[in-house]
């Protein structure tokens, strides 16, 4: 399909229009927290949460290396525990922002303090994390490596704090929290054989173990939970990893693996423009013939969650890499960079080609609360499921897309190294190049 026809066919995100007012949604979340409190009172027996089912874990980063670790479990909805796990199904089900927040506020975070190297911050003489399969840390690891939610009994030291932590650009929001006294398994968790294999190999470095699990069909969501729980890597190097760090580490590691897979592949032979829109974020993905290069440019509208001043200009950030990848962490676009790059590399690896890629992310004021970097990953992944627009050159593609952006073509060129660099050498990126 010609690019101009492709762009004309794109319809505005009607769902986003129905989610415009954050204040109204905040009231909905407040009502949901009140319902959670009622369900919590029904589920509490003395100071023990009976019949809890934990589908996932959380590892904090404040006061590192003495951090907070938690078991996340729905209260009063144990039979649907799998629906509370952050993964690609949320995109497939079309979750809106308030749907995500309601899922997250429905999870009680039963937490304790721990050291990243040791189960106890009170004694550095306690066994190392890699040796621990009992106590709170051990139970958390069992939950992380299990192939389905695990039935638990959790003893609490206090009633939950019902405040909502709205999360970050990487991690999902978090709901009610309570200090845990202890946790015990009520069943023997089922652990997939590939995970057992990585646990039993004392000399397997974390990067190799991650790619092994990915090749065996485990998605990045599963892998980052296992990494967080200190269950990957050379035995003596295993430690608890804050959830926010593990998400980006896994996206980066798997992306690097996929980049190696396409390193000697043939280039695509046409300029393609793909687009997708979700949760008030629109993505434009421009693929051009050539060897691998990648850049993410973010444009955040005034009044959006990351650019709250409605009178401000569109905020822009960018990061890029060449054929050999990066040697330093991305600061400006942070986890979104690695999540978007992963989605692109998965597509290119699936067709056995390489390309130069420019991803443009528009964040509108409909993105009224952060839901985590998973929405970037899934939006880019699923952009490649539809049709794409064809352009005669990379310059034409960027020029045409720029007419739909909240910034001028000139301002985009000033921010985007890839767009500015490619414009001076159009012949290399024509359809016949």
C-alpha positions as CSV (number, residue, x, y, z in Angstrom):
1,X,0.0,0.0,0.0
2,X,1.3,3.5,-0.9
3,X,2.3,5.5,2.2
4,X,-0.1,8.3,1.6
5,X,-3.0,5.9,1.3
6,X,-1.8,4.0,4.4
7,X,-1.7,7.2,6.5
8,X,-5.1,8.3,5.3
9,X,-6.6,5.0,6.4
10,X,-5.4,5.3,10.0
11,X,-8.2,6.2,12.3
12,X,-7.9,8.1,15.5
13,X,-7.9,6.2,18.8
14,X,-11.6,6.5,19.8
15,X,-10.9,4.5,23.0
16,X,-8.4,7.2,24.0
17,X,-11.0,9.9,23.6
18,X,-13.3,8.1,26.0
19,X,-10.5,8.1,28.6
20,X,-9.7,11.8,28.5
21,X,-10.4,12.9,32.0
22,X,-8.0,11.6,34.6
23,X,-10.0,12.9,37.5
24,X,-13.0,10.8,36.6
25,X,-10.8,7.7,36.4
26,X,-9.2,8.5,39.7
27,X,-12.6,8.3,41.3
28,X,-13.1,4.9,39.8
29,X,-9.8,3.7,41.3
30,X,-10.8,5.1,44.7
31,X,-14.0,3.1,44.5
32,X,-12.0,0.0,43.6
33,X,-9.7,0.5,46.6
34,X,-12.8,0.7,48.8
35,X,-14.0,-2.6,47.4
36,X,-10.6,-4.1,47.9
37,X,-10.7,-3.1,51.6
38,X,-14.0,-4.9,52.0
39,X,-12.7,-8.1,50.3
40,X,-9.5,-7.9,52.4
41,X,-11.5,-7.9,55.6
42,X,-13.4,-10.9,54.4
43,X,-10.2,-12.8,53.6
44,X,-8.3,-12.0,56.8
45,X,-8.4,-14.6,59.6
46,X,-6.8,-13.0,62.7
47,X,-3.5,-11.7,61.2
48,X,-3.2,-14.4,58.5
49,X,-4.3,-14.0,54.9
50,X,-5.9,-17.4,54.2
51,X,-6.1,-18.9,50.8
52,X,-3.8,-16.4,49.1
53,X,-2.7,-17.2,45.6
54,X,0.4,-15.4,44.3
55,X,1.0,-15.0,40.5
56,X,4.0,-12.7,40.7
57,X,6.6,-10.9,42.8
58,X,8.0,-7.5,43.4
59,X,11.5,-6.4,44.3
60,X,12.0,-2.8,45.2
61,X,15.1,-0.6,44.6
62,X,14.9,2.0,47.4
63,X,17.8,1.8,49.9
64,X,19.7,-0.7,47.7
65,X,21.2,-3.2,48.7
66,X,18.8,-3.4,51.7
67,X,15.5,-3.5,49.8
68,X,11.9,-4.4,50.1
69,X,10.7,-7.7,48.5
70,X,7.1,-8.7,48.0
71,X,4.6,-11.4,47.1
72,X,1.7,-10.0,45.0
73,X,-1.6,-11.7,45.4
74,X,-5.2,-10.9,44.5
75,X,-7.5,-10.8,47.4
76,X,-11.0,-12.3,47.0
77,X,-10.3,-13.2,43.4
78,X,-7.9,-16.1,43.7
79,X,-9.4,-18.2,41.0
80,X,-8.5,-15.5,38.5
81,X,-5.0,-14.9,39.8
82,X,-3.4,-15.4,36.3
83,X,-5.4,-12.4,35.0
84,X,-3.4,-10.2,37.4
85,X,-0.1,-11.0,35.8
86,X,1.4,-8.2,33.7
87,X,2.0,-9.6,30.2
88,X,1.0,-9.3,26.5
89,X,-2.5,-10.6,27.2
90,X,-3.4,-7.2,28.6
91,X,-2.8,-5.7,25.2
92,X,-4.7,-8.5,23.4
93,X,-7.7,-7.9,25.7
94,X,-7.5,-4.2,25.0
95,X,-7.0,-3.1,28.6
96,X,-7.5,0.7,29.1
97,X,-5.5,2.6,31.7
98,X,-8.2,2.2,34.3
99,X,-8.4,-1.5,33.6
100,X,-4.6,-1.8,34.3
101,X,-4.9,0.3,37.5
102,X,-7.8,-1.8,38.8
103,X,-5.8,-5.0,38.2
104,X,-2.8,-3.6,40.0
105,X,-4.8,-2.1,42.9
106,X,-6.4,-5.6,43.3
107,X,-3.0,-7.1,44.2
108,X,-1.8,-7.0,47.8
109,X,1.9,-6.5,48.1
110,X,2.9,-8.5,51.2
111,X,6.5,-7.4,51.8
112,X,9.6,-7.8,53.9
113,X,13.0,-6.3,54.1
114,X,15.9,-8.2,52.7
115,X,19.4,-7.8,51.4
116,X,20.1,-8.5,47.8
117,X,22.8,-11.0,48.7
118,X,21.2,-12.4,51.8
119,X,17.7,-13.3,53.0
120,X,18.2,-11.2,56.2
121,X,19.4,-7.6,56.6
122,X,19.9,-8.3,60.3
123,X,22.7,-10.8,59.7
124,X,25.2,-10.9,56.9
125,X,26.1,-14.4,58.2
126,X,22.8,-15.8,56.9
127,X,22.9,-18.1,53.8
128,X,23.3,-16.4,50.4
129,X,20.3,-15.9,48.3
130,X,21.2,-18.6,45.9
131,X,21.1,-21.2,48.7
132,X,17.8,-20.1,50.1
133,X,14.7,-22.1,49.4
134,X,12.8,-21.5,52.7
135,X,11.6,-18.4,54.5
136,X,10.1,-15.4,52.8
137,X,12.9,-15.1,50.2
138,X,12.6,-18.8,49.4
139,X,8.8,-18.6,49.0
140,X,9.2,-15.6,46.7
141,X,11.6,-17.6,44.5
142,X,9.2,-20.5,44.3
143,X,6.5,-18.2,43.1
144,X,8.9,-16.6,40.5
145,X,9.9,-19.9,38.9
146,X,6.5,-21.7,39.0
147,X,4.5,-22.1,35.8
148,X,1.3,-21.0,37.4
149,X,0.1,-19.0,40.5
150,X,1.1,-20.6,43.8
151,X,-1.2,-21.1,46.8
152,X,0.2,-19.5,49.9
153,X,-0.5,-18.6,53.5
154,X,0.8,-15.2,54.5
155,X,1.1,-13.9,58.0
156,X,0.8,-10.1,58.2
157,X,2.2,-7.6,60.8
158,X,-0.3,-4.9,60.0
159,X,-3.3,-4.0,57.9
160,X,-2.7,-2.8,54.3
161,X,-1.8,0.7,53.3
162,X,-4.4,1.3,50.6
163,X,-2.4,4.1,48.9
164,X,-1.7,3.7,45.1
165,X,1.9,3.9,43.9
166,X,1.4,5.1,40.3
167,X,4.5,3.4,39.1
168,X,7.2,4.6,36.7
169,X,7.8,4.6,32.9
170,X,9.2,1.1,33.4
171,X,7.4,-0.7,36.2
172,X,3.6,-1.1,36.6
173,X,1.7,0.7,39.3
174,X,1.4,-0.9,42.7
175,X,-1.6,-1.1,45.0
176,X,-2.1,-1.9,48.7
177,X,0.9,-2.9,50.7
178,X,1.3,-4.7,54.1
179,X,4.3,-5.8,56.1
180,X,4.5,-9.6,56.1
181,X,5.7,-11.6,59.1
182,X,6.1,-14.9,57.2
183,X,4.9,-16.8,54.2
184,X,4.4,-20.5,53.7
185,X,3.6,-22.7,50.6
186,X,0.4,-24.6,50.6
187,X,1.4,-26.7,47.6
188,X,4.5,-27.9,45.7
189,X,4.9,-25.5,42.8
190,X,5.3,-26.9,39.3
191,X,8.6,-25.7,37.8
192,X,9.2,-26.1,34.0
193,X,12.2,-28.3,33.1
194,X,14.1,-25.5,31.3
195,X,14.0,-23.4,34.4
196,X,15.2,-26.3,36.5
197,X,18.1,-26.7,34.1
198,X,19.2,-23.1,34.5
199,X,19.0,-23.4,38.3
200,X,21.1,-26.6,38.4
201,X,23.9,-25.2,36.3
202,X,26.3,-23.4,38.7
203,X,28.4,-21.9,35.9
204,X,25.8,-20.6,33.5
205,X,26.0,-16.8,33.2
206,X,22.8,-14.8,33.4
207,X,22.8,-13.6,29.8
208,X,23.2,-17.2,28.5
209,X,20.4,-18.5,30.8
210,X,18.1,-15.7,29.7
211,X,18.5,-16.4,26.0
212,X,18.2,-20.1,26.6
213,X,14.8,-19.6,28.3
214,X,13.7,-17.2,25.6
215,X,14.6,-19.8,22.9
216,X,12.5,-22.3,24.8
217,X,9.4,-20.2,24.5
218,X,9.5,-18.1,27.8
219,X,8.5,-14.5,27.2
220,X,10.5,-11.6,28.7
221,X,7.8,-11.3,31.4
222,X,8.6,-14.7,32.8
223,X,12.4,-14.2,32.5
224,X,12.5,-10.9,34.4
225,X,10.5,-12.3,37.3
226,X,13.0,-15.2,37.6
227,X,16.0,-12.8,37.4
228,X,14.4,-10.6,40.0
229,X,14.2,-13.5,42.4
230,X,17.9,-14.2,42.2
231,X,17.4,-17.5,40.3
232,X,19.6,-16.8,37.2
233,X,23.3,-16.6,36.6
234,X,26.4,-18.2,38.0
235,X,25.6,-19.5,41.4
236,X,27.8,-17.2,43.5
237,X,26.7,-14.2,41.5
238,X,23.0,-14.7,42.0
239,X,21.3,-11.9,43.9
240,X,17.9,-10.2,44.1
241,X,17.4,-7.7,41.3
242,X,15.0,-4.8,41.6
243,X,12.0,-5.3,39.3
244,X,12.6,-2.1,37.4
245,X,16.2,-3.1,36.7
246,X,15.3,-6.6,35.7
247,X,12.7,-5.6,33.2
248,X,15.2,-3.4,31.3
249,X,18.0,-6.0,31.7
250,X,16.0,-8.7,30.1
251,X,14.8,-6.5,27.2
252,X,18.4,-5.5,26.6
253,X,19.8,-9.0,26.8
254,X,17.2,-10.6,24.5
255,X,17.5,-7.7,22.1
256,X,21.2,-8.1,21.9
257,X,20.7,-11.8,21.2
258,X,18.3,-11.1,18.4
259,X,20.6,-8.5,16.9
260,X,23.2,-11.1,16.7
261,X,20.8,-13.4,14.9
262,X,20.2,-10.9,12.1
263,X,23.8,-9.7,11.9
264,X,24.6,-11.4,8.6
265,X,21.0,-11.4,7.3
266,X,20.0,-9.8,4.0
267,X,18.5,-6.3,4.2
268,X,14.8,-5.6,3.5
269,X,14.4,-4.2,0.0
270,X,11.8,-1.4,0.5
271,X,11.1,1.4,2.8
272,X,8.2,0.5,5.1
273,X,6.1,2.5,7.6
274,X,4.2,0.7,10.3
275,X,1.9,2.3,12.8
276,X,0.0,1.4,16.0
277,X,-1.9,3.2,18.8
278,X,-2.6,2.2,22.3
279,X,-3.4,3.8,25.6
280,X,-2.9,7.4,24.3
281,X,0.5,6.4,22.7
282,X,1.0,6.4,18.9
283,X,3.9,4.6,17.3
284,X,5.4,5.1,13.9
285,X,8.0,2.6,12.8
286,X,10.1,3.4,9.7
287,X,12.2,0.5,8.3
288,X,14.7,1.2,5.6
289,X,17.1,-1.0,3.6
290,X,20.6,-1.2,5.1
291,X,22.5,-2.8,8.0
292,X,21.1,-2.6,11.5
293,X,20.7,0.8,13.1
294,X,18.0,1.8,15.6
295,X,16.7,5.0,17.1
296,X,13.8,5.9,19.4
297,X,12.4,9.4,19.4
298,X,9.8,10.3,22.0
299,X,7.5,13.2,21.8
300,X,5.4,13.9,25.0
301,X,2.5,16.3,24.7
302,X,1.8,19.1,27.2
303,X,-0.6,17.8,29.7
304,X,0.6,14.2,29.5
305,X,1.8,12.3,32.5
306,X,5.5,13.0,31.7
307,X,5.0,16.6,30.6
308,X,2.3,17.8,32.9
309,X,2.4,21.6,32.2
310,X,-0.4,22.1,29.6
311,X,1.3,25.4,28.5
312,X,4.6,23.8,27.8
313,X,6.1,22.7,24.5
314,X,6.2,19.1,23.3
315,X,9.0,17.4,25.2
316,X,11.4,15.4,23.1
317,X,14.0,12.7,23.9
318,X,16.0,10.3,21.7
319,X,18.6,7.5,21.8
320,X,20.2,5.5,19.1
321,X,22.6,2.7,18.3
322,X,24.6,1.5,15.2
323,X,25.4,-1.9,13.8
324,X,27.5,-2.9,16.9
325,X,24.9,-1.8,19.4
326,X,25.5,0.5,22.5
327,X,28.2,0.4,25.1
328,X,26.3,2.6,27.6
329,X,22.9,2.6,29.2
330,X,20.2,4.8,27.6
331,X,19.3,7.7,29.9
332,X,16.8,9.9,28.1
333,X,14.3,7.2,26.9
334,X,15.3,4.6,29.5
335,X,13.3,1.4,29.5
336,X,11.2,2.4,26.5
337,X,14.2,2.2,24.3
338,X,15.0,-1.4,25.1
339,X,11.3,-2.4,24.9
340,X,10.7,-0.8,21.5
341,X,14.0,-2.2,20.2
342,X,13.0,-5.7,21.3
343,X,9.7,-5.5,19.4
344,X,11.5,-4.4,16.2
345,X,14.2,-7.1,16.5
346,X,11.7,-9.8,17.1
347,X,10.0,-8.9,13.8
348,X,13.2,-8.7,11.8
349,X,14.4,-12.0,13.2
350,X,11.1,-13.6,12.3
351,X,11.5,-12.6,8.6
352,X,15.2,-13.2,8.5
353,X,16.2,-9.7,7.5
354,X,17.9,-6.6,8.9
355,X,17.1,-3.0,8.5
356,X,17.7,0.5,9.7
357,X,14.8,1.5,12.0
358,X,13.4,4.7,13.4
359,X,10.6,4.5,16.0
360,X,8.7,7.6,16.7
361,X,6.6,7.6,19.9
362,X,3.9,10.2,20.5
363,X,2.6,10.4,24.0
364,X,-0.7,12.4,24.1
365,X,-2.5,13.9,27.1
366,X,-4.8,10.8,27.0
367,X,-1.9,8.9,28.7
368,X,-3.0,10.2,32.0
369,X,-1.3,7.6,34.2
370,X,1.8,5.5,33.6
371,X,1.1,1.7,33.2
372,X,4.6,0.4,32.7
373,X,6.9,-0.2,29.8
374,X,5.0,-3.3,28.8
375,X,2.7,-1.1,26.7
376,X,5.6,0.1,24.6
377,X,6.8,-3.4,24.0
378,X,3.4,-4.8,23.1
379,X,2.5,-1.8,20.9
380,X,5.6,-2.2,18.8
381,X,5.3,-6.0,18.7
382,X,1.7,-5.8,17.5
383,X,2.4,-3.0,15.0
384,X,3.7,-5.6,12.6
385,X,0.5,-7.6,12.6
386,X,-1.2,-5.2,10.2
387,X,-0.4,-3.7,6.8
388,X,2.3,-1.2,6.2
389,X,2.8,1.8,3.9
390,X,5.5,1.8,1.2
391,X,7.7,4.8,0.5
392,X,10.2,5.5,-2.3
393,X,12.9,6.6,0.2
394,X,13.5,7.0,3.9
395,X,13.3,10.8,3.4
396,X,9.9,10.6,1.8
397,X,8.7,8.3,4.6
398,X,9.9,10.6,7.4
399,X,8.6,13.7,5.6
400,X,5.1,12.1,5.2
401,X,5.0,10.9,8.8
402,X,6.1,14.3,10.0
403,X,2.9,15.8,8.7
404,X,1.1,13.8,11.4
405,X,3.5,14.5,14.3
406,X,3.0,17.1,17.0
407,X,6.4,18.6,16.1
408,X,7.7,20.0,12.8
409,X,9.9,18.1,10.4
410,X,12.7,20.5,11.1
411,X,12.5,20.0,14.8
412,X,12.4,16.2,14.4
413,X,15.6,16.4,12.2
414,X,17.3,18.4,14.9
415,X,16.5,15.7,17.5
416,X,16.9,12.6,15.5
417,X,20.4,11.6,14.5
418,X,19.2,8.8,12.3
419,X,16.8,11.0,10.3
420,X,19.3,13.8,9.9
421,X,22.1,11.4,8.9
422,X,20.1,9.4,6.4
423,X,18.7,12.5,4.7
424,X,22.1,13.3,3.3
425,X,22.4,10.0,1.5
426,X,19.0,9.2,0.0
427,X,20.3,6.9,-2.8
428,X,21.3,4.3,-0.3
429,X,17.8,4.0,1.0
430,X,15.6,4.1,-2.2
431,X,13.6,1.1,-3.2
432,X,16.2,0.1,-5.6
433,X,19.1,0.6,-3.2
